[in-house]
Amino acid sequence: MQARGRLCVGIAPHPALLAAWGLADDAAGLERFSLTVLEAVGEQVAALKPQVALFERHGSRGLAALERLLAEAADASVLTIADAKRGDIGSTMAAYADAWLRDGSALAADAVTLSPYLGYESLRPALELAGATGRGVFVLALTSNPEGASVQHAGGADSVARRIATAAAADNRAAADAGGLGSVGLVVGATVGSAIVDLGLDLAAVNGPLLAPGLGAQGATGADLAATFGPAYANVLAPSSREILRAGPDPAALRAAAGRTLAGLSG
C-alpha cells in the first residue's frame, strides 16, 4: 500500500463477465480471465483478490485455475487475498488454515478471508499459522449486506462486531508495540455508513489492515471511504472488481480503469 496505493482488484469471473470478454464459462475461460487481470494490473495495485467461490463452481479444474493464478502471482511478487470466507472448529479449521496459509500449499495465498461466527477463537489455527508464515487473515467484522446487522450489531454497546475488533487488536498488540501492522486484518464494508461510530468500533486501535469492499459499482467513493473510516483510513485496502473488470479484456483498458480508480483514492 505504501508503494502502490490502497487499491485491491478483485478477480471475480462471473458468467456474465466471462461472456462479455468473449470467454467460455469453463475452466479454460476462467484461467484466461484471471491471468489477463494479473498481467494487466498486477504490478499497478497493492493486491489481487480472487473470489474463491467463482473458481469452485468449476470443480477441480476451476481450483487448478486458481492454483495457477496464485502461483504466477507469487512468482511476479504480486500479493493475493483468497476471498474464501472460511470458518470452522478444531481439526477442520486447522485443515482450512493448512490449505490457504501453509508454505508449499498449492492454494497458499498471502492472506485469506475468514468467518468468525463460530467464535473468534475458533479461528486460532489460521491466526497462528498466518503469523508463523508471514501471511495474514481478514476476519469478517462489519459487512454492508442488510442481513449482516442481525448478527454483527447484536449486543448494542457490546456488539459482536466490537468484540471481533477488540480480539483482533489483542492479537496485533505485539506488532503495534514494534511499530508495524499485525497479521490480523478485518473486513469492514465501505458502505456501512455510521455503523462504525454507532457500535463504538475503534478500528485504528486494531492496528491491522482493513479490507473495505464496496468501492465503485457498489456505490462507495474514495471520499466516502475517508469519511467512513476516519482515523483508521490509513490502514484501509479498498477492493474493486466490476468497475475495473468490465473494461476488459483489453489489458490497456484494464490498466486505465485501475488507474482511474486508484486516482480517486486519497492518501
Accessible surface in RSA format (square Angstrom, percent):
REM  Atomic radii and reference values for relative SASA: ProtOr
REM  Chains: A
REM  Algorithm: Lee & Richards
REM  Probe-radius: 1.40
REM  Slices: 20
REM RES _ NUM      All-atoms   Total-Side   Main-Chain    Non-polar    All polar
REM                ABS   REL    ABS   REL    ABS   REL    ABS   REL    ABS   REL
RES MET A   1    74.22  38.4  37.79  25.0  36.43  86.7  26.04  22.1  48.18  63.8
RES GLN A   2   194.37 108.7 153.18 112.0  41.19  98.1  64.25 136.8 130.13  98.7
RES ALA A   3   100.14  92.1  57.26  88.4  42.88  97.5  67.21  94.6  32.93  87.2
RES ARG A   4    80.92  34.0  68.87  35.1  12.05  28.7  28.70  39.2  52.21  31.6
RES GLY A   5    22.92  28.3   0.00   N/A  22.92  28.3  19.28  52.9   3.64   8.1
RES ARG A   6    18.07   7.6  17.46   8.9   0.61   1.5   2.65   3.6  15.42   9.3
RES LEU A   7     0.04   0.0   0.04   0.0   0.00   0.0   0.04   0.0   0.00   0.0
RES CYS A   8     0.00   0.0   0.00   0.0   0.00   0.0   0.00   0.0   0.00   0.0
RES VAL A   9     0.00   0.0   0.00   0.0   0.00   0.0   0.00   0.0   0.00   0.0
RES GLY A  10     2.39   2.9   0.00   N/A   2.39   2.9   2.39   6.5   0.00   0.0
RES ILE A  11     0.07   0.0   0.00   0.0   0.07   0.2   0.00   0.0   0.07   0.2
RES ALA A  12    10.24   9.4  10.24  15.8   0.00   0.0  10.24  14.4   0.00   0.0
RES PRO A  13     0.00   0.0   0.00   0.0   0.00   0.0   0.00   0.0   0.00   0.0
RES HIS A  14    77.14  42.2  77.14  53.6   0.00   0.0  47.31  48.8  29.84  34.7
RES PRO A  15    56.39  41.1  52.84  48.2   3.55  12.9  53.12  43.9   3.27  20.3
RES ALA A  16    80.08  73.6  65.47 101.0  14.61  33.2  73.34 103.3   6.75  17.9
RES LEU A  17    17.97  10.0  16.93  12.1   1.03   2.6  17.83  12.5   0.14   0.4
RES LEU A  18     0.31   0.2   0.31   0.2   0.00   0.0   0.31   0.2   0.00   0.0
RES ALA A  19    71.46  65.7  50.59  78.1  20.87  47.5  55.40  78.0  16.06  42.5
RES ALA A  20    78.42  72.1  39.30  60.7  39.11  89.0  52.21  73.5  26.21  69.4
RES TRP A  21    15.86   6.4   2.51   1.2  13.35  31.4   4.13   2.2  11.73  19.0
RES GLY A  22    69.59  85.8   0.00   N/A  69.59  85.8  36.96 101.4  32.63  73.1
RES LEU A  23    41.63  23.2  30.43  21.8  11.19  28.1  33.52  23.5   8.10  21.8
RES ALA A  24    59.90  55.1  42.72  65.9  17.18  39.1  53.24  75.0   6.66  17.6
RES ASP A  25    67.73  47.4  40.54  40.3  27.19  64.3  23.83  56.1  43.90  43.8
RES ASP A  26    61.24  42.9  60.16  59.9   1.09   2.6  30.98  72.9  30.27  30.2
RES ALA A  27    20.01  18.4  15.89  24.5   4.13   9.4  16.12  22.7   3.90  10.3
RES ALA A  28    75.90  69.8  59.39  91.7  16.51  37.5  68.65  96.7   7.24  19.2
RES GLY A  29     4.43   5.5   0.00   N/A   4.43   5.5   3.63  10.0   0.81   1.8
RES LEU A  30     0.00   0.0   0.00   0.0   0.00   0.0   0.00   0.0   0.00   0.0
RES GLU A  31    47.36  27.2  47.32  35.8   0.04   0.1   6.97  13.5  40.39  33.0
RES ARG A  32   115.15  48.3 113.35  57.8   1.80   4.3  53.66  73.3  61.49  37.3
RES PHE A  33     0.00   0.0   0.00   0.0   0.00   0.0   0.00   0.0   0.00   0.0
RES SER A  34     0.35   0.3   0.35   0.5   0.00   0.0   0.35   0.8   0.00   0.0
RES LEU A  35    12.47   6.9  10.43   7.5   2.04   5.1  10.43   7.3   2.04   5.5
RES THR A  36    13.97   9.9  13.97  14.2   0.00   0.0   6.05   8.1   7.93  12.0
RES VAL A  37     0.82   0.5   0.82   0.7   0.00   0.0   0.82   0.7   0.00   0.0
RES LEU A  38    17.32   9.6  13.67   9.8   3.65   9.2  13.67   9.6   3.65   9.8
RES GLU A  39   127.04  72.9  99.29  75.1  27.75  66.1  43.95  85.0  83.09  67.8
RES ALA A  40     4.32   4.0   0.00   0.0   4.32   9.8   0.00   0.0   4.32  11.4
RES VAL A  41     0.57   0.4   0.43   0.4   0.14   0.3   0.57   0.5   0.00   0.0
RES GLY A  42     0.49   0.6   0.00   N/A   0.49   0.6   0.49   1.3   0.00   0.0
RES GLU A  43   140.82  80.8 122.54  92.7  18.29  43.5  41.18  79.7  99.64  81.4
RES GLN A  44    51.74  28.9  40.00  29.2  11.74  27.9  30.63  65.2  21.10  16.0
RES VAL A  45     0.10   0.1   0.09   0.1   0.01   0.0   0.09   0.1   0.01   0.0
RES ALA A  46    10.06   9.2   3.01   4.6   7.05  16.0   5.13   7.2   4.93  13.1
RES ALA A  47     3.23   3.0   3.23   5.0   0.00   0.0   3.23   4.6   0.00   0.0
RES LEU A  48     0.33   0.2   0.33   0.2   0.00   0.0   0.33   0.2   0.00   0.0
RES LYS A  49    24.31  11.9  23.82  14.6   0.49   1.2   2.07   1.9  22.24  23.7
RES PRO A  50     0.11   0.1   0.11   0.1   0.00   0.0   0.11   0.1   0.00   0.0
RES GLN A  51    43.56  24.4  43.56  31.8   0.00   0.0  14.25  30.3  29.31  22.2
RES VAL A  52     0.64   0.4   0.64   0.6   0.00   0.0   0.64   0.6   0.00   0.0
RES ALA A  53    55.66  51.2  50.22  77.5   5.45  12.4  50.48  71.1   5.18  13.7
RES LEU A  54    19.94  11.1  19.94  14.3   0.00   0.0  19.94  14.0   0.00   0.0
RES PHE A  55     0.00   0.0   0.00   0.0   0.00   0.0   0.00   0.0   0.00   0.0
RES GLU A  56    68.23  39.2  54.72  41.4  13.51  32.2  21.62  41.8  46.61  38.1
RES ARG A  57   117.85  49.5  74.81  38.1  43.04 102.5  41.53  56.8  76.32  46.3
RES HIS A  58    36.91  20.2  16.63  11.6  20.28  51.9  13.68  14.1  23.23  27.0
RES GLY A  59    36.60  45.1   0.00   N/A  36.60  45.1  34.68  95.2   1.93   4.3
RES SER A  60    92.76  78.4  75.65 101.0  17.11  39.4  50.39 107.3  42.38  59.4
RES ARG A  61   183.93  77.2 179.40  91.5   4.54  10.8  52.38  71.6 131.55  79.7
RES GLY A  62     0.00   0.0   0.00   N/A   0.00   0.0   0.00   0.0   0.00   0.0
RES LEU A  63    53.48  29.8  53.48  38.3   0.00   0.0  53.48  37.6   0.00   0.0
RES ALA A  64    52.97  48.7  46.47  71.7   6.51  14.8  47.58  67.0   5.40  14.3
RES ALA A  65     2.20   2.0   1.25   1.9   0.96   2.2   1.36   1.9   0.84   2.2
RES LEU A  66     0.00   0.0   0.00   0.0   0.00   0.0   0.00   0.0   0.00   0.0
RES GLU A  67    60.72  34.9  59.08  44.7   1.64   3.9   9.09  17.6  51.63  42.2
RES ARG A  68   108.87  45.7 102.73  52.4   6.14  14.6  37.28  51.0  71.59  43.4
RES LEU A  69     0.52   0.3   0.52   0.4   0.00   0.0   0.52   0.4   0.00   0.0
RES LEU A  70     5.14   2.9   2.05   1.5   3.09   7.8   2.33   1.6   2.81   7.6
RES ALA A  71    54.89  50.5  45.87  70.8   9.02  20.5  54.00  76.0   0.89   2.3
RES GLU A  72    61.79  35.5  58.17  44.0   3.61   8.6  18.96  36.7  42.83  35.0
RES ALA A  73     0.00   0.0   0.00   0.0   0.00   0.0   0.00   0.0   0.00   0.0
RES ALA A  74    69.45  63.9  48.15  74.3  21.29  48.4  54.33  76.5  15.12  40.0
RES ASP A  75   126.97  88.9  91.69  91.3  35.28  83.4  32.73  77.0  94.24  94.0
RES ALA A  76    48.92  45.0  27.34  42.2  21.58  49.1  38.80  54.6  10.13  26.8
RES SER A  77    91.73  77.5  69.20  92.4  22.53  51.9  43.90  93.5  47.82  67.0
RES VAL A  78     2.54   1.7   0.18   0.2   2.35   5.7   0.77   0.7   1.76   4.8
RES LEU A  79    99.66  55.5  98.15  70.2   1.51   3.8  98.15  68.9   1.51   4.1
RES THR A  80     4.45   3.2   4.41   4.5   0.04   0.1   0.81   1.1   3.64   5.5
RES ILE A  81     6.54   3.7   6.54   4.9   0.00   0.0   6.54   4.7   0.00   0.0
RES ALA A  82     0.00   0.0   0.00   0.0   0.00   0.0   0.00   0.0   0.00   0.0
RES ASP A  83     9.79   6.9   8.41   8.4   1.38   3.3   0.01   0.0   9.79   9.8
RES ALA A  84    10.23   9.4   0.00   0.0  10.23  23.3   2.17   3.1   8.06  21.4
RES LYS A  85    93.93  45.8  79.03  48.5  14.89  35.5  64.50  58.1  29.43  31.3
RES ARG A  86    43.63  18.3  42.33  21.6   1.29   3.1   8.79  12.0  34.83  21.1
RES GLY A  87    25.49  31.4   0.00   N/A  25.49  31.4   3.67  10.1  21.82  48.9
RES ASP A  88    41.22  28.9  41.06  40.9   0.16   0.4   0.08   0.2  41.14  41.0
RES ILE A  89   104.49  59.5 102.84  76.6   1.65   4.0 102.86  74.1   1.63   4.4
RES GLY A  90    49.04  60.5   0.00   N/A  49.04  60.5  40.64 111.5   8.40  18.8
RES SER A  91    98.22  83.0  79.91 106.7  18.30  42.2  52.49 111.8  45.72  64.1
RES THR A  92    62.31  44.3  57.93  58.7   4.38  10.4  31.12  41.8  31.19  47.2
RES MET A  93     0.35   0.2   0.35   0.2   0.00   0.0   0.35   0.3   0.00   0.0
RES ALA A  94    43.49  40.0  38.09  58.8   5.39  12.3  38.79  54.6   4.70  12.4
RES ALA A  95    59.52  54.7  48.21  74.4  11.31  25.7  54.29  76.4   5.23  13.9
RES TYR A  96    71.92  33.6  70.81  40.3   1.11   2.9  31.19  23.4  40.73  50.2
RES ALA A  97     3.26   3.0   1.62   2.5   1.64   3.7   3.26   4.6   0.00   0.0
RES ASP A  98    58.44  40.9  58.44  58.2   0.00   0.0  14.39  33.9  44.05  43.9
RES ALA A  99    30.50  28.0  24.48  37.8   6.02  13.7  30.27  42.6   0.23   0.6
RES TRP A 100     7.26   2.9   7.26   3.5   0.00   0.0   4.68   2.5   2.58   4.2
RES LEU A 101     0.10   0.1   0.10   0.1   0.00   0.0   0.10   0.1   0.00   0.0
RES ARG A 102    96.54  40.5  96.54  49.2   0.00   0.0  38.36  52.4  58.18  35.3
RES ASP A 103    89.63  62.8  78.49  78.1  11.14  26.3  34.91  82.2  54.72  54.6
RES GLY A 104    76.44  94.3   0.00   N/A  76.44  94.3  39.20 107.6  37.24  83.4
RES SER A 105    17.54  14.8   5.96   8.0  11.58  26.7   1.44   3.1  16.10  22.6
RES ALA A 106    63.57  58.4  40.15  62.0  23.41  53.3  51.75  72.9  11.82  31.3
RES LEU A 107    29.39  16.4  29.17  20.9   0.22   0.5  29.17  20.5   0.22   0.6
RES ALA A 108    19.90  18.3   5.88   9.1  14.02  31.9   5.88   8.3  14.02  37.1
RES ALA A 109     3.37   3.1   0.00   0.0   3.37   7.7   3.37   4.7   0.00   0.0
RES ASP A 110    54.50  38.2  50.38  50.1   4.12   9.8  11.54  27.2  42.96  42.8
RES ALA A 111     7.69   7.1   7.69  11.9   0.00   0.0   7.69  10.8   0.00   0.0
RES VAL A 112     1.78   1.2   1.78   1.6   0.00   0.0   1.78   1.5   0.00   0.0
RES THR A 113     1.82   1.3   1.82   1.8   0.00   0.0   1.82   2.4   0.00   0.0
RES LEU A 114     2.17   1.2   2.17   1.6   0.00   0.0   2.17   1.5   0.00   0.0
RES SER A 115    27.20  23.0  25.61  34.2   1.59   3.7  11.77  25.1  15.43  21.6
RES PRO A 116     4.14   3.0   0.02   0.0   4.12  15.0   0.02   0.0   4.12  25.6
RES TYR A 117    79.91  37.3  48.61  27.7  31.30  81.5  53.41  40.1  26.50  32.7
RES LEU A 118   112.13  62.4  84.24  60.3  27.90  70.1  91.17  64.0  20.96  56.4
RES GLY A 119    37.58  46.3   0.00   N/A  37.58  46.3  34.06  93.5   3.52   7.9
RES TYR A 120    24.37  11.4  17.02   9.7   7.35  19.1  17.02  12.8   7.35   9.1
RES GLU A 121   109.11  62.6  99.79  75.5   9.32  22.2  68.32 132.2  40.79  33.3
RES SER A 122    19.23  16.2   4.98   6.7  14.24  32.8  16.21  34.5   3.02   4.2
RES LEU A 123     0.00   0.0   0.00   0.0   0.00   0.0   0.00   0.0   0.00   0.0
RES ARG A 124    62.70  26.3  62.70  32.0   0.00   0.0  33.28  45.5  29.42  17.8
RES PRO A 125    41.03  29.9  30.89  28.2  10.14  36.9  37.41  30.9   3.62  22.5
RES ALA A 126     0.27   0.2   0.27   0.4   0.00   0.0   0.27   0.4   0.00   0.0
RES LEU A 127     9.33   5.2   2.41   1.7   6.91  17.4   2.83   2.0   6.49  17.5
RES GLU A 128   108.80  62.5  96.39  72.9  12.41  29.5  39.70  76.8  69.10  56.4
RES LEU A 129    47.12  26.2  43.99  31.5   3.13   7.9  46.80  32.9   0.32   0.9
RES ALA A 130     0.47   0.4   0.47   0.7   0.00   0.0   0.47   0.7   0.00   0.0
RES GLY A 131    47.29  58.3   0.00   N/A  47.29  58.3  23.92  65.6  23.37  52.3
RES ALA A 132    85.41  78.5  41.65  64.3  43.76  99.5  53.23  75.0  32.18  85.2
RES THR A 133    34.62  24.6  10.63  10.8  23.99  57.2  16.51  22.2  18.12  27.4
RES GLY A 134    73.70  90.9   0.00   N/A  73.70  90.9  37.23 102.2  36.47  81.7
RES ARG A 135    47.81  20.1  39.08  19.9   8.73  20.8   9.47  12.9  38.34  23.2
RES GLY A 136    12.64  15.6   0.00   N/A  12.64  15.6  11.40  31.3   1.23   2.8
RES VAL A 137     1.19   0.8   0.23   0.2   0.96   2.3   0.23   0.2   0.96   2.6
RES PHE A 138    10.36   5.2  10.36   6.4   0.00   0.0  10.36   6.3   0.00   0.0
RES VAL A 139     0.00   0.0   0.00   0.0   0.00   0.0   0.00   0.0   0.00   0.0
RES LEU A 140    18.31  10.2  18.31  13.1   0.00   0.0  18.31  12.9   0.00   0.0
RES ALA A 141     0.00   0.0   0.00   0.0   0.00   0.0   0.00   0.0   0.00   0.0
RES LEU A 142     0.43   0.2   0.43   0.3   0.00   0.0   0.43   0.3   0.00   0.0
RES THR A 143    30.47  21.7  22.18  22.5   8.28  19.7  21.34  28.7   9.12  13.8
RES SER A 144    47.19  39.9  19.35  25.8  27.84  64.1  22.09  47.0  25.11  35.2
RES ASN A 145    70.12  48.4  58.81  56.8  11.31  27.2  35.46  85.3  34.66  33.5
RES PRO A 146   119.30  86.9  94.37  86.0  24.93  90.6 106.15  87.6  13.16  81.8
RES GLU A 147   123.30  70.8 111.75  84.5  11.55  27.5  70.69 136.7  52.61  43.0
RES GLY A 148     7.63   9.4   0.00   N/A   7.63   9.4   7.63  20.9   0.00   0.0
RES ALA A 149    39.77  36.6  34.71  53.6   5.07  11.5  35.20  49.6   4.57  12.1
RES SER A 150    91.12  77.0  57.78  77.1  33.34  76.8  56.14 119.5  34.98  49.0
RES VAL A 151    73.98  48.7  71.71  64.9   2.27   5.5  73.98  64.3   0.00   0.0
RES GLN A 152     9.76   5.5   9.76   7.1   0.00   0.0   0.05   0.1   9.71   7.4
RES HIS A 153    64.92  35.5  58.25  40.5   6.68  17.1  35.21  36.3  29.71  34.6
RES ALA A 154    48.77  44.8  35.93  55.4  12.85  29.2  47.55  67.0   1.23   3.2
RES GLY A 155    56.89  70.2   0.00   N/A  56.89  70.2  32.35  88.8  24.54  55.0
RES GLY A 156    43.12  53.2   0.00   N/A  43.12  53.2  38.35 105.2   4.78  10.7
RES ALA A 157    84.38  77.6  64.57  99.6  19.81  45.1  72.66 102.3  11.72  31.1
RES ASP A 158    73.60  51.6  67.37  67.1   6.23  14.7  32.37  76.2  41.23  41.1
RES SER A 159     0.00   0.0   0.00   0.0   0.00   0.0   0.00   0.0   0.00   0.0
RES VAL A 160    46.63  30.7  46.28  41.9   0.35   0.8  46.62  40.5   0.01   0.0
RES ALA A 161     0.00   0.0   0.00   0.0   0.00   0.0   0.00   0.0   0.00   0.0
RES ARG A 162    98.93  41.5  98.93  50.4   0.00   0.0  10.53  14.4  88.40  53.6
RES ARG A 163   149.26  62.7 142.76  72.8   6.51  15.5  49.15  67.2 100.11  60.7
RES ILE A 164     7.67   4.4   7.15   5.3   0.52   1.3   7.63   5.5   0.03   0.1
RES ALA A 165     5.16   4.7   4.58   7.1   0.58   1.3   4.82   6.8   0.34   0.9
RES THR A 166    84.70  60.2  79.96  81.1   4.74  11.3  67.94  91.3  16.76  25.3
RES ALA A 167    26.04  23.9  18.59  28.7   7.45  16.9  24.56  34.6   1.48   3.9
RES ALA A 168     0.00   0.0   0.00   0.0   0.00   0.0   0.00   0.0   0.00   0.0
RES ALA A 169    18.03  16.6  14.47  22.3   3.56   8.1  14.47  20.4   3.56   9.4
RES ALA A 170    49.74  45.7  35.90  55.4  13.84  31.5  36.16  50.9  13.58  36.0
RES ASP A 171    52.71  36.9  23.58  23.5  29.13  68.9   8.47  19.9  44.24  44.1
RES ASN A 172     1.57   1.1   0.69   0.7   0.88   2.1   1.00   2.4   0.57   0.5
RES ARG A 173   138.36  58.1 136.28  69.5   2.09   5.0  53.47  73.1  84.89  51.4
RES ALA A 174    78.93  72.6  66.58 102.7  12.35  28.1  71.21 100.3   7.72  20.4
RES ALA A 175    28.23  26.0  18.68  28.8   9.56  21.7  26.05  36.7   2.19   5.8
RES ALA A 176    44.64  41.0  26.55  41.0  18.08  41.1  28.37  40.0  16.27  43.1
RES ASP A 177   122.21  85.6  82.85  82.5  39.37  93.1  34.15  80.4  88.06  87.8
RES ALA A 178    91.02  83.7  48.62  75.0  42.41  96.5  61.02  85.9  30.00  79.5
RES GLY A 179    72.02  88.8   0.00   N/A  72.02  88.8  36.24  99.5  35.78  80.1
RES GLY A 180    35.64  44.0   0.00   N/A  35.64  44.0  34.28  94.1   1.37   3.1
RES LEU A 181    86.83  48.4  58.13  41.6  28.70  72.1  58.13  40.8  28.70  77.2
RES GLY A 182     9.27  11.4   0.00   N/A   9.27  11.4   3.52   9.7   5.75  12.9
RES SER A 183    41.27  34.9  25.83  34.5  15.44  35.6  22.74  48.4  18.54  26.0
RES VAL A 184     4.36   2.9   4.36   3.9   0.00   0.0   4.36   3.8   0.00   0.0
RES GLY A 185     0.00   0.0   0.00   N/A   0.00   0.0   0.00   0.0   0.00   0.0
RES LEU A 186     0.00   0.0   0.00   0.0   0.00   0.0   0.00   0.0   0.00   0.0
RES VAL A 187     8.03   5.3   8.03   7.3   0.00   0.0   8.03   7.0   0.00   0.0
RES VAL A 188     0.00   0.0   0.00   0.0   0.00   0.0   0.00   0.0   0.00   0.0
RES GLY A 189     1.06   1.3   0.00   N/A   1.06   1.3   1.06   2.9   0.00   0.0
RES ALA A 190     2.13   2.0   0.00   0.0   2.13   4.8   0.00   0.0   2.13   5.6
RES THR A 191    65.64  46.7  37.54  38.1  28.10  67.0  33.68  45.2  31.96  48.3
RES VAL A 192    20.78  13.7   2.73   2.5  18.06  43.5   9.72   8.4  11.06  30.0
RES GLY A 193    43.97  54.2   0.00   N/A  43.97  54.2  38.81 106.5   5.17  11.6
RES SER A 194    70.63  59.7  56.98  76.0  13.65  31.4  41.72  88.8  28.92  40.5
RES ALA A 195    10.63   9.8   7.72  11.9   2.92   6.6   9.68  13.6   0.95   2.5
RES ILE A 196    11.65   6.6  11.65   8.7   0.01   0.0  11.65   8.4   0.01   0.0
RES VAL A 197   119.68  78.8 104.11  94.3  15.57  37.5 108.89  94.6  10.80  29.3
RES ASP A 198   104.92  73.5  67.40  67.1  37.52  88.7  29.62  69.7  75.30  75.1
RES LEU A 199    15.97   8.9  13.93  10.0   2.03   5.1  15.74  11.1   0.23   0.6
RES GLY A 200    37.31  46.0   0.00   N/A  37.31  46.0  28.43  78.0   8.88  19.9
RES LEU A 201    14.23   7.9   0.00   0.0  14.23  35.8   0.70   0.5  13.53  36.4
RES ASP A 202    91.12  63.8  78.46  78.1  12.66  29.9  36.33  85.5  54.79  54.6
RES LEU A 203     5.91   3.3   2.53   1.8   3.37   8.5   2.53   1.8   3.37   9.1
RES ALA A 204    42.39  39.0  29.47  45.5  12.92  29.4  29.94  42.2  12.45  33.0
RES ALA A 205    56.48  51.9  33.81  52.2  22.67  51.6  45.71  64.4  10.78  28.5
RES VAL A 206     1.34   0.9   1.34   1.2   0.00   0.0   1.34   1.2   0.00   0.0
RES ASN A 207    29.91  20.6  29.88  28.9   0.03   0.1   5.18  12.5  24.73  23.9
RES GLY A 208     0.00   0.0   0.00   N/A   0.00   0.0   0.00   0.0   0.00   0.0
RES PRO A 209    27.30  19.9  27.30  24.9   0.00   0.0  27.30  22.5   0.00   0.0
RES LEU A 210     0.00   0.0   0.00   0.0   0.00   0.0   0.00   0.0   0.00   0.0
RES LEU A 211     3.55   2.0   3.55   2.5   0.00   0.0   3.55   2.5   0.00   0.0
RES ALA A 212     0.00   0.0   0.00   0.0   0.00   0.0   0.00   0.0   0.00   0.0
RES PRO A 213    40.38  29.4  38.52  35.1   1.86   6.8  38.77  32.0   1.61  10.0
RES GLY A 214     1.84   2.3   0.00   N/A   1.84   2.3   0.74   2.0   1.10   2.5
RES LEU A 215    13.23   7.4   8.50   6.1   4.73  11.9   8.50   6.0   4.73  12.7
RES GLY A 216    24.48  30.2   0.00   N/A  24.48  30.2  12.53  34.4  11.96  26.8
RES ALA A 217    44.98  41.4   8.61  13.3  36.37  82.7  16.50  23.2  28.48  75.5
RES GLN A 218   105.73  59.1  77.98  57.0  27.75  66.1  23.94  51.0  81.79  62.0
RES GLY A 219    53.96  66.5   0.00   N/A  53.96  66.5  32.88  90.2  21.08  47.2
RES ALA A 220     4.71   4.3   0.43   0.7   4.27   9.7   1.61   2.3   3.09   8.2
RES THR A 221    71.82  51.1  67.99  68.9   3.83   9.1  68.14  91.5   3.68   5.6
RES GLY A 222     6.04   7.4   0.00   N/A   6.04   7.4   0.37   1.0   5.67  12.7
RES ALA A 223    75.88  69.8  60.04  92.7  15.84  36.0  66.93  94.3   8.96  23.7
RES ASP A 224    61.02  42.7  58.25  58.0   2.77   6.6  13.65  32.1  47.37  47.2
RES LEU A 225     0.00   0.0   0.00   0.0   0.00   0.0   0.00   0.0   0.00   0.0
RES ALA A 226    34.59  31.8  27.35  42.2   7.24  16.5  27.68  39.0   6.91  18.3
RES ALA A 227    87.11  80.1  51.11  78.9  36.00  81.9  63.35  89.2  23.76  62.9
RES THR A 228    26.80  19.1  11.43  11.6  15.37  36.6   6.55   8.8  20.25  30.6
RES PHE A 229     7.11   3.6   0.00   0.0   7.11  18.5   1.10   0.7   6.01  17.2
RES GLY A 230    34.15  42.1   0.00   N/A  34.15  42.1  25.39  69.7   8.76  19.6
RES PRO A 231   128.20  93.4  93.89  85.6  34.31 124.7 108.07  89.2  20.13 125.1
RES ALA A 232     2.51   2.3   1.63   2.5   0.88   2.0   2.37   3.3   0.14   0.4
RES TYR A 233    22.44  10.5  22.38  12.7   0.06   0.2  22.38  16.8   0.06   0.1
RES ALA A 234    74.93  68.9  55.92  86.3  19.01  43.2  58.97  83.0  15.96  42.3
RES ASN A 235    25.41  17.5  24.99  24.1   0.42   1.0   0.41   1.0  25.00  24.2
RES VAL A 236     0.00   0.0   0.00   0.0   0.00   0.0   0.00   0.0   0.00   0.0
RES LEU A 237     9.78   5.4   9.78   7.0   0.00   0.0   9.78   6.9   0.00   0.0
RES ALA A 238     0.00   0.0   0.00   0.0   0.00   0.0   0.00   0.0   0.00   0.0
RES PRO A 239     7.85   5.7   5.64   5.1   2.21   8.0   5.70   4.7   2.14  13.3
RES SER A 240     3.44   2.9   0.16   0.2   3.29   7.6   3.29   7.0   0.16   0.2
RES SER A 241    28.61  24.2  24.42  32.6   4.19   9.6   4.31   9.2  24.30  34.0
RES ARG A 242   114.01  47.9 112.34  57.3   1.68   4.0  35.20  48.1  78.81  47.8
RES GLU A 243    62.61  35.9  54.19  41.0   8.42  20.0  10.35  20.0  52.26  42.7
RES ILE A 244     0.62   0.4   0.62   0.5   0.00   0.0   0.62   0.4   0.00   0.0
RES LEU A 245     0.03   0.0   0.03   0.0   0.00   0.0   0.03   0.0   0.00   0.0
RES ARG A 246   152.21  63.9 126.57  64.5  25.63  61.0  49.51  67.7 102.69  62.2
RES ALA A 247    30.19  27.8  10.66  16.5  19.53  44.4  20.99  29.6   9.20  24.4
RES GLY A 248    13.63  16.8   0.00   N/A  13.63  16.8   0.23   0.6  13.40  30.0
RES PRO A 249    65.59  47.8  61.56  56.1   4.03  14.6  61.76  51.0   3.83  23.8
RES ASP A 250    75.84  53.1  71.27  70.9   4.57  10.8  32.93  77.5  42.91  42.8
RES PRO A 251    45.07  32.8  45.07  41.1   0.00   0.0  45.07  37.2   0.00   0.0
RES ALA A 252    57.05  52.5  50.25  77.5   6.81  15.5  51.66  72.8   5.39  14.3
RES ALA A 253    34.37  31.6  26.11  40.3   8.26  18.8  33.39  47.0   0.99   2.6
RES LEU A 254     0.53   0.3   0.53   0.4   0.00   0.0   0.53   0.4   0.00   0.0
RES ARG A 255   102.36  43.0 100.63  51.3   1.72   4.1  40.57  55.4  61.79  37.4
RES ALA A 256    48.84  44.9  35.46  54.7  13.38  30.4  46.90  66.0   1.94   5.1
RES ALA A 257     3.91   3.6   2.32   3.6   1.60   3.6   2.78   3.9   1.13   3.0
RES ALA A 258     0.15   0.1   0.07   0.1   0.08   0.2   0.07   0.1   0.08   0.2
RES GLY A 259    25.45  31.4   0.00   N/A  25.45  31.4  20.01  54.9   5.44  12.2
RES ARG A 260   160.04  67.2 144.06  73.4  15.98  38.1  78.15 106.8  81.89  49.6
RES THR A 261    20.87  14.8  10.43  10.6  10.44  24.9  14.18  19.1   6.69  10.1
RES LEU A 262    43.86  24.4  40.27  28.8   3.58   9.0  40.27  28.3   3.58   9.6
RES ALA A 263    88.82  81.7  48.70  75.2  40.12  91.3  61.38  86.4  27.45  72.7
RES GLY A 264    48.00  59.2   0.00   N/A  48.00  59.2  36.55 100.3  11.45  25.7
RES LEU A 265    14.37   8.0   1.09   0.8  13.28  33.4   1.09   0.8  13.28  35.8
RES SER A 266    64.09  54.2  54.70  73.0   9.39  21.6  54.30 115.6   9.79  13.7
RES GLY A 267    93.25 115.0   0.00   N/A  93.25 115.0  61.85 169.7  31.40  70.3
END  Absolute sums over single chains surface
CHAIN  1 A    11096.6       8051.4       3045.2       6463.9       4632.7
END  Absolute sums over all chains
TOTAL         11096.6       8051.4       3045.2       6463.9       4632.7
